[in-house]
Amino acid sequence: MIPAGRQRNYLQSGLYVIIAGILAALLLERLLTYAEAVEKASMEVTLSRLHTGLYAQLAFLALRGEKDAYALVVSGSPFQALRWRPSEYLGEFDGVPPGDHGGKWFFDEAEHELVYTPNLSRHLVAESSDSDAIRLRFRLQIQQSKQEVFAGVLLRSVNDFRWDPR
């Protein structure tokens, strides 16, 4: 027969394991949310850097009067136009590259769109034409005034999305 004090130790140990498991699950869920928030921020910073670089480059071309060069910048990859190749950029592809590329950028030459495939997407709601994965698509547009003068550049989202990691 097991002494009464011994049974209490097994019961206490079991309770400690359950409490530790619950705390570990809560911590893991919170860490995943933070990781997703960091990924979203990284994507937004990349878009901001692209926008700033393209704006500067197109403004320089406008000052030099090289309006024909606008088409070259808009038709290709924004990363290629800026000669900037971050580690998250896979390159230019005619469509979607094969394989799983979470957290990566690529340029879809068929659609002339910059595409981001998120790694974590628990809090991402997006309209996507791709059935197997959520992809955020962006298209470069040049804004011109009524006098056909360069007024700005935009990287517009092609598909509507809402990404709100709490």
C-alpha positions as CSV (number, residue, x, y, z in Angstrom):
1,M,0.0,0.0,0.0
2,I,1.2,3.5,-0.9
3,P,1.5,6.0,2.0
4,A,-0.9,9.0,1.9
5,G,2.0,11.4,1.6
6,R,3.3,9.6,-1.4
7,Q,0.0,9.9,-3.3
8,R,0.0,13.6,-2.7
9,N,3.4,13.9,-4.4
10,Y,2.2,12.1,-7.5
11,L,-0.9,14.3,-7.6
12,Q,1.3,17.4,-7.1
13,S,3.7,16.3,-9.8
14,G,0.9,15.7,-12.3
15,L,-0.6,19.1,-11.5
16,Y,2.8,20.8,-12.0
17,V,3.2,19.1,-15.4
18,I,-0.3,20.2,-16.5
19,I,0.4,23.8,-15.4
20,A,3.8,23.8,-17.2
21,G,2.2,22.4,-20.4
22,I,-0.5,25.1,-20.4
23,L,2.1,27.9,-19.8
24,A,4.3,26.5,-22.6
25,A,1.4,26.4,-25.0
26,L,0.4,30.0,-24.2
27,L,4.0,31.1,-24.6
28,L,4.4,29.3,-27.9
29,E,1.2,30.9,-29.3
30,R,2.4,34.4,-28.2
31,L,5.8,33.8,-29.8
32,L,4.2,32.7,-33.1
33,T,2.1,35.9,-33.1
34,Y,5.2,38.0,-32.5
35,A,7.1,36.2,-35.2
36,E,4.2,36.9,-37.6
37,A,4.2,40.6,-36.6
38,V,8.0,40.8,-37.3
39,E,7.5,39.2,-40.8
40,K,4.7,41.7,-41.6
41,A,7.0,44.6,-40.5
42,S,9.8,43.2,-42.6
43,M,7.6,43.0,-45.7
44,E,6.4,46.6,-45.1
45,V,10.0,47.8,-44.7
46,T,11.0,46.1,-48.0
47,L,8.1,47.8,-49.8
48,S,9.0,51.1,-48.3
49,R,12.6,50.8,-49.3
50,L,11.5,49.8,-52.9
51,H,9.1,52.8,-53.0
52,T,11.7,55.3,-51.9
53,G,14.4,54.0,-54.2
54,L,12.1,53.9,-57.2
55,Y,10.8,57.3,-56.5
56,A,14.3,58.7,-56.4
57,Q,15.4,56.9,-59.5
58,L,12.3,58.0,-61.5
59,A,12.7,61.6,-60.2
60,F,16.3,61.5,-61.4
61,L,15.2,60.3,-64.8
62,A,12.5,63.0,-64.9
63,L,15.0,65.7,-64.1
64,R,17.3,64.5,-66.9
65,G,14.2,64.4,-69.3
66,E,14.5,60.7,-70.0
67,K,10.8,59.9,-70.0
68,D,11.4,56.9,-72.3
69,A,13.3,55.2,-69.5
70,Y,10.2,55.1,-67.3
71,A,8.9,52.1,-69.3
72,L,12.1,50.1,-68.7
73,V,11.8,50.7,-64.9
74,V,8.0,49.8,-64.8
75,S,8.2,46.7,-67.0
76,G,10.8,44.8,-65.0
77,S,11.4,43.8,-61.4
78,P,11.7,46.8,-59.0
79,F,14.6,44.9,-57.4
80,Q,16.4,44.7,-60.7
81,A,15.7,48.4,-61.5
82,L,17.4,49.4,-58.2
83,R,20.1,46.8,-58.5
84,W,19.3,45.7,-55.0
85,R,19.0,42.0,-54.3
86,P,18.1,41.2,-50.7
87,S,18.5,37.6,-49.4
88,E,14.7,37.2,-49.4
89,Y,14.5,37.8,-53.2
90,L,14.4,34.7,-55.4
91,G,14.6,36.4,-58.8
92,E,12.4,36.8,-61.9
93,F,10.1,33.9,-63.0
94,D,7.6,33.4,-65.7
95,G,4.7,32.6,-63.3
96,V,5.2,31.1,-59.8
97,P,8.5,29.4,-59.0
98,P,8.4,25.7,-58.1
99,G,8.6,24.7,-54.5
100,D,7.5,26.3,-51.2
101,H,9.0,29.8,-50.7
102,G,7.6,31.1,-47.5
103,G,8.9,34.6,-46.5
104,K,10.3,35.2,-50.0
105,W,9.8,37.8,-52.8
106,F,9.9,37.1,-56.5
107,F,8.9,38.9,-59.7
108,D,6.2,37.3,-61.9
109,E,7.3,38.4,-65.4
110,A,4.0,37.0,-67.0
111,E,1.9,39.4,-64.8
112,H,4.5,42.1,-64.3
113,E,3.9,41.9,-60.5
114,L,6.1,41.7,-57.5
115,V,5.0,38.8,-55.3
116,Y,5.5,38.1,-51.6
117,T,4.7,34.6,-50.2
118,P,4.3,34.9,-46.4
119,N,5.9,32.3,-44.1
120,L,3.4,32.8,-41.3
121,S,-0.2,33.7,-42.2
122,R,-2.4,32.8,-39.3
123,H,-3.7,36.4,-39.1
124,L,-3.7,37.1,-42.9
125,V,-6.9,37.3,-44.8
126,A,-6.2,37.7,-48.5
127,E,-8.0,37.3,-51.8
128,S,-5.7,35.0,-53.9
129,S,-6.0,33.5,-57.3
130,D,-3.5,30.8,-56.3
131,S,-5.3,27.8,-54.8
132,D,-2.3,26.3,-53.0
133,A,-0.8,29.3,-51.2
134,I,-1.5,32.9,-50.2
135,R,0.6,35.3,-52.2
136,L,0.5,39.1,-51.9
137,R,0.9,40.7,-55.3
138,F,2.0,44.3,-56.0
139,R,2.2,46.3,-59.2
140,L,4.3,49.3,-59.9
141,Q,2.6,52.4,-61.3
142,I,3.9,55.8,-62.3
143,Q,1.8,58.8,-61.4
144,Q,1.9,61.6,-63.9
145,S,0.3,65.1,-63.8
146,K,-1.9,66.5,-66.5
147,Q,1.1,67.9,-68.2
148,E,2.7,64.4,-68.5
149,V,5.2,65.3,-65.8
150,F,6.4,62.7,-63.3
151,A,4.4,63.1,-60.1
152,G,5.2,60.0,-58.1
153,V,5.4,56.2,-58.1
154,L,3.2,53.6,-56.3
155,L,3.5,50.0,-55.4
156,R,-0.2,49.0,-55.4
157,S,-1.5,45.9,-53.9
158,V,-3.2,43.8,-56.7
159,N,-5.1,41.6,-54.3
160,D,-6.9,42.9,-51.3
161,F,-5.5,41.7,-48.0
162,R,-5.7,42.4,-44.3
163,W,-2.8,41.2,-42.1
164,D,-3.3,42.0,-38.5
165,P,-1.2,40.0,-36.0
166,R,-2.3,41.0,-32.6
